[in-house]
Amino acid sequence: MSERPRSAAAVIAAATAIADDVLAPAAGEIDRAALVPRSHLDRLAAAGLYGLAGADVHPPTRWLATEILAAGCLATAFVWLQHHGAVQAVRRAALADEWVHALLAGDVRGGIAIGGVRATTPSLHARRTGDQWTLDGTVPWATGWGLIDVVLVGAATDDGREVWSLLDAATSSTVSVTPVALVAANASATVRMHFDAHVIPPDRIVGVVAHEPPPDGDGGGRNNGSLALGVARRVCRLMTPSPLDAQLDACRAALDAADDAGLAAARAAAAAFALRATARLVVHAGAAAVVAGSMAERSRRDALLTTVFGSRPAIRSSLLRRLEAYPSGRPGFR
Ligand SMILES: Cc1cc2nc3c(=O)[nH]c(=O)nc-3n(C[C@H](O)[C@H](O)[C@H](O)COP(=O)(O)OP(=O)(O)OC[C@H]3O[C@@H](n4cnc5c(N)ncnc54)[C@H](O)[C@@H]3O)c2cc1C
C-alpha cells in the first residue's frame, strides 16, 4: 500500500517527477491510444497521489498537482481527477469506513457519473422496489471506463430526491456502456452509461437526499479549472520565458482566491487562457502545427476539452462574453 507524501512540497515534487519522467514522454502515444496505460495510474497510486482527496489535504496542493499532471498528459490526469469526486462524496457517507481507506490508497479507483441527476430533465431515474432502489435511464458521461473499479452514480426520484450510490464499474445484464469518441483525451475511455432495471445493492447506497438545485452562478468546482491551467502550463514551459508565464500565475491566483460568486468567472478566464496560449503555440509552430499529433495540434485539442468539461451555465456565459469582446459594429463579423 502506498503512503501519501507528508508535506505539500513532497506532493508537488512527486507529481512533477511523474509528469516529467513518465507522463509527458508518453503523452503523444497515449493521444493515439484507446486507453491510458494502467501502469500510469499505478505510478500515481504508488506515489500516494490517489490520496489527495483526503480530508487532511490542503486543497491548493491538490489543485497544483492536478495542473502539473495535466501538463504532462491530459488523458491520465483526467481519469485520475474523477477519482477525487467519488472519494469526496463517499467520505461523508455511512459506507465511508469500508471504502475510503482503499480509495485513498488507490487500491480501489473511482469515477463519477453524476450528469443523470443534475440535468434540468433527469436522465437517470431511481424508483423504490420493495426495500431496494432500482435505476433506469442513462448518464451522458462517465470517464475512465476499464480503468476504474467503482463509479459514483446519481439518480433522481419522482418525488424530488436524489439517490447516490457507489456501483461496480462493470457491465452486466442491467448496465451497459457506449464509448464516446473524443477529439482530445480519448484514452480517458469516456462512456455513456445505460441502466435497465438495475438494482442497487443496499450496502452501496451513499445517500438519499432532497434535490437541491445548483446555486446561482455555480462555478463547477475549483479543481476542474486546473485542467485548463495544466494545458496552458505545458505551453508556457515550451515557450518560456514569455508573457504567458505571468498570465498563468495570475489565472491560478484568481482561481485560488475565488469565492463561490467568483469561481465561474475565474474558470472561464482559465479556459480562455488555455485557448489563447495554445493558439499562440500554433502560430509559433507555423505549418508544423497542423501535422496530426504535433505538440501544438494536440495541445490545441486538449484546450478544447478544458473549454467544455465541467462547464456550467455561468462559466459558459462568462466565456462567451470574453470571446465576443470584439468592438461592436464591425462589419463582416456576423
Ligand atoms: C469529455 C468529457 C468527459 C466528461 N466526464 C464526466 C464524468 O466522468 N462524469 C460526469 O459526471 N460528468 C462528466 N462530464 C460532464 C461534465 O462534467 C459537464 O456536465 C459537462 O461538461 C457540461 O456540459 P454542457 O456545458 O454541454 O452542459 P449540458 O450537458 O448541456 O448540461 C446542462 C447543464 O446541466 C448541468 N449539468 C450537466 N451535467 C452535470 C454534471 N455532471 N454535474 C453537475 N451539473 C451538470 C450543468 O449546469 C450544465 O451546464 C464530461 C464531459 C466531457 C465533455
The ligand as a MOL file (V3000), in Angstrom:
LIG
                    3D

  0  0  0     0  0            999 V3000
M  V30 BEGIN CTAB
M  V30 COUNTS 53 58 0 0 0
M  V30 BEGIN ATOM
M  V30 1 C -15.0080 14.6520 -22.2410 0
M  V30 2 C -15.9690 14.7960 -21.0910 0
M  V30 3 C -15.9200 13.8960 -20.0580 0
M  V30 4 C -16.8260 14.0050 -19.0050 0
M  V30 5 N -16.7460 13.0990 -17.9850 0
M  V30 6 C -17.6550 13.1620 -16.9860 0
M  V30 7 C -17.6200 12.2060 -15.9280 0
M  V30 8 O -16.7530 11.3310 -15.8490 0
M  V30 9 N -18.6030 12.2740 -15.0010 0
M  V30 10 C -19.5870 13.2210 -15.0340 0
M  V30 11 O -20.4440 13.2070 -14.1810 0
M  V30 12 N -19.6170 14.1660 -15.9800 0
M  V30 13 C -18.6760 14.1510 -16.9530 0
M  V30 14 N -18.7180 15.0840 -17.9510 0
M  V30 15 C -19.7600 16.1140 -17.9130 0
M  V30 16 C -19.2440 17.4610 -17.4070 0
M  V30 17 O -18.9050 17.4310 -16.0680 0
M  V30 18 C -20.2930 18.5740 -17.5710 0
M  V30 19 O -21.5260 18.1170 -17.2090 0
M  V30 20 C -20.3920 18.9850 -18.9550 0
M  V30 21 O -19.1030 19.3280 -19.3920 0
M  V30 22 C -21.3440 20.1560 -19.1010 0
M  V30 23 O -21.6040 20.1260 -20.4640 0
M  V30 24 P -22.5170 21.2070 -21.1160 0
M  V30 25 O -21.9380 22.5460 -20.8640 0
M  V30 26 O -22.7270 20.7790 -22.5290 0
M  V30 27 O -23.8670 21.1310 -20.2850 0
M  V30 28 P -25.1150 20.2160 -20.5770 0
M  V30 29 O -24.6950 18.7860 -20.7130 0
M  V30 30 O -25.9190 20.8530 -21.6560 0
M  V30 31 O -25.8810 20.3230 -19.2010 0
M  V30 32 C -26.6510 21.4860 -18.9130 0
M  V30 33 C -26.3700 21.8950 -17.5000 0
M  V30 34 O -26.7110 20.8200 -16.6040 0
M  V30 35 C -25.8190 20.8140 -15.5250 0
M  V30 36 N -25.0160 19.6080 -15.5410 0
M  V30 37 C -24.8450 18.7680 -16.5820 0
M  V30 38 N -24.0130 17.7760 -16.2500 0
M  V30 39 C -23.6530 17.9910 -14.9800 0
M  V30 40 C -22.7910 17.3190 -14.0840 0
M  V30 41 N -22.1150 16.2130 -14.4520 0
M  V30 42 N -22.6570 17.8120 -12.8450 0
M  V30 43 C -23.3310 18.9230 -12.4720 0
M  V30 44 N -24.1340 19.6260 -13.2900 0
M  V30 45 C -24.2930 19.1640 -14.5170 0
M  V30 46 C -24.9080 21.9960 -15.7190 0
M  V30 47 O -25.4550 23.1070 -15.0910 0
M  V30 48 C -24.9150 22.1460 -17.2210 0
M  V30 49 O -24.4790 23.4100 -17.6430 0
M  V30 50 C -17.8100 15.0230 -19.0050 0
M  V30 51 C -17.8420 15.9460 -20.0430 0
M  V30 52 C -16.9370 15.8480 -21.0870 0
M  V30 53 C -17.0050 16.8530 -22.2010 0
M  V30 END ATOM
M  V30 BEGIN BOND
M  V30 1 1 1 2
M  V30 2 1 2 3
M  V30 3 2 2 52
M  V30 4 2 3 4
M  V30 5 1 4 5
M  V30 6 1 4 50
M  V30 7 2 5 6
M  V30 8 1 6 7
M  V30 9 1 6 13
M  V30 10 2 7 8
M  V30 11 1 7 9
M  V30 12 1 9 10
M  V30 13 2 10 11
M  V30 14 1 10 12
M  V30 15 2 12 13
M  V30 16 1 13 14
M  V30 17 1 14 15
M  V30 18 1 14 50
M  V30 19 1 15 16
M  V30 20 1 16 17
M  V30 21 1 16 18
M  V30 22 1 18 19
M  V30 23 1 18 20
M  V30 24 1 20 21
M  V30 25 1 20 22
M  V30 26 1 22 23
M  V30 27 1 23 24
M  V30 28 2 24 25
M  V30 29 1 24 26
M  V30 30 1 24 27
M  V30 31 1 27 28
M  V30 32 2 28 29
M  V30 33 1 28 30
M  V30 34 1 28 31
M  V30 35 1 31 32
M  V30 36 1 32 33
M  V30 37 1 33 34
M  V30 38 1 33 48
M  V30 39 1 34 35
M  V30 40 1 35 36
M  V30 41 1 35 46
M  V30 42 1 36 37
M  V30 43 1 36 45
M  V30 44 2 37 38
M  V30 45 1 38 39
M  V30 46 1 39 40
M  V30 47 2 39 45
M  V30 48 1 40 41
M  V30 49 2 40 42
M  V30 50 1 42 43
M  V30 51 2 43 44
M  V30 52 1 44 45
M  V30 53 1 46 47
M  V30 54 1 46 48
M  V30 55 1 48 49
M  V30 56 2 50 51
M  V30 57 1 51 52
M  V30 58 1 52 53
M  V30 END BOND
M  V30 END CTAB
M  END
